[in-house]
Amino acid sequence: MRSHYCGQLNEEKLDQEVKLTGWVNRRRDHGGVIFVDLRDREGLVQIVFDPDRYEIFNQAEHIRNEFVLQVKGIVRERPEGTINDELYTGKIEVLAHELTVLNASETPPFQLDEDDVSEEHRLRYRYIDLRRPEMQKKIMLRSQITRSLRNFLDDEGFLDIETPMLTKATPEGARDYLVPSRTHQGSFFALPQSPQIFKQLLMMSGFDKYYQITRCFRDEDLRADRQPEFTQLDIETTFMDENAIMEMMEEMIRKLFSNVLEEQLPHPFPRMSYAEAMLRYGSDKPDLRIDLELVEVADVLEDIEFKVFSGPAKDPGSRVTALCVPGGNQLSRKQIDDYTKYVGIYGAKGLAYIKVNNMADGREGLQSPIVKFIPDDSLDLILERTGAKDGDLIFFGADKAKVVNEAIGALRIKVAQDMNLVNHGWKPLWVVDFPMFEKDDKSDKWNALHHPFTAPDVDDIEALKAEPGQSLSRAYDMILNGTELGGGSLRIYKEEMQQAVFDILGIGDEEAREKFGFLLDALKYGCPPHAGIAFGLDRLVMLMTGSSSIRDVMAFPKTQSAACLLTNAPAPVSTHQMNELGIKLKKIPKTED
């Protein structure tokens, strides 16, 4: 039905006859001549309808935005003064000889060039929203990204193998989406949170190198970079240690950015321990485009009388940090109050600060309610350690380490964004040497920081059990501009070690057998050393397209409440279907407004 895409025509096609199909982006009447911008996924081209061709000119008078057309015509140069240098097709136009209206369109629910359309409205009419050139470019770039990733892995000898969508519920940190079984009434499948166990079983089966671009499902509260169903690039391989797989994966990402964006990422990616990342940035996914760092000052303040600082400074489970903001003394009291409310979201009880007006004046050159509580020598050390200069502002965090890390770590990002302190470019990073376990303060139980199949950095089971909090894992996360692109680890491949980790996590023999019996059995039959990683494909595309949410790079995303406005899902089902599944709904009491 067409010879070319609209957006692919240029001066090389002058005087050629072309046949085009697409949507009417815009129709204009000028001096008795009708112009139509015809649009398809590759762009748009200007179609000219000459009044001398009465029949098709009469047809063109009745077409409107979003009509679907087929046009046959001759490519010619645009008249002088009408060239549009912003368009690839801007130097040519097509003089229409034949016109077929393939389908009419009602007035769209919104115009494609409107900027103030709500996201809910766009999602309800997603098939219209996806016609926007911006959305088409993002979805097409996503296709290029997956093709590049596949090509790399295929060339490296990885096999694309599918794993089940209907599987068994396993504890992986989020709620499962459950699917009732009709043939086994009272029992449920779970949609996979990840293919973790199956890809490990594939390594035990001898396939050596596996990958899959797969859908994963997690019933959890949503954020800008989370959806109930998302896409993951899942990778597993045998007989490779962490250094080998990290080098291979960063080479894959380097080639991806070079092929798709023509951007060159560093070689090699820098590496940083989890402990250093938390100490310097308060985050295990630091954005290295921001030069601001958290500076430890507990030792400077532990002996002062001001208990707001000295209390946490003396507590081994707390920390006192300073964050120096260049040019920060221009912040108003209202802005500082707003930042105080912001860190309160993360549990901080307040936000102390010092404005550095003139260091030459000593104490008199510092502006803050807390300066009077800090001795001169301590002030001097703080200024020296933070590298403060005239015009800067120093924020302080003093609380439990977890609160300080989250609050001041988040403040670091927000202040940098507000004050244009975020440098341009791409800053990848590997974060390594994660703790194997973390203690739940409420239950006083150990949890796996990654997942329970991650290998510890020690082979001594008794030593691991004796001091779980001292053990590190052989895990690695790839970070890009403050976003976790992917995480992986070496896996436990011996039954005794896997059982020991289950014991530390409080998973008894009976529960382990019930949930992971097939994995424990498989470990008995010659399981090779193996490792893997999983990349969040949606997050990767979000970053590469400069989008603010993964919803912008998914064809049909859900809302913040995990609903599909397009199809009105989730939705009730018939009583007949419920009866087939052996399910009866519990009556939900009505709540009063």
Secondary structure, 3 states (H helix, E strand, C coil): CCCCCHHHCCHHHCCCEEEEEEEEEEEEEECCEEEEEEEECCEEEEEEECCCCHHHHHHHCCCCCCCEEEEEEEEEECCCCCCCCCCCCCCEEEEEEEEEEEECCCCCCCCCCCCCCCHHHHHHCHHHHCCCHHHHHHHHHHHHHHHHHHHHHHHCCCEECCCCCCECCCCCCCECCEEECCCCCCCEEECCCCCHHHHHHHHHCCCCEEEEEEEEECECCCCCCCCCEEEEEEEEEECCCHHHHHHHHHHHHHHHHHHHHCCCCCCCCCEEEHHHHHHHHCCCCCCCCECCCEEECHHHHCCCCCHHHHHHHHCCCEEEEEEEECCHHHCCHHHHHHHHHHHHCCCCCCCEEEEECCHHHHHHHEECCCHHHCCHHHHHHHHHHHCCCCCCEEEEEEEEHHHHHHHHHHHHHHHHHHCCCECCCCCEEEEECCECEEEECCCCEEEECCCCCECECCCCHHHHHHCHHHCEECEEEEEECCEEEEEEEEECCCHHHHHHHHHHCCCCHHHHHHHHHHHHHHCCCCCCCEEEEEEEHHHHHHHHHCCCCHHHHCCCCCCCCCCECCCCECCCCCHHHHHHHCCCCCCCCCCCC
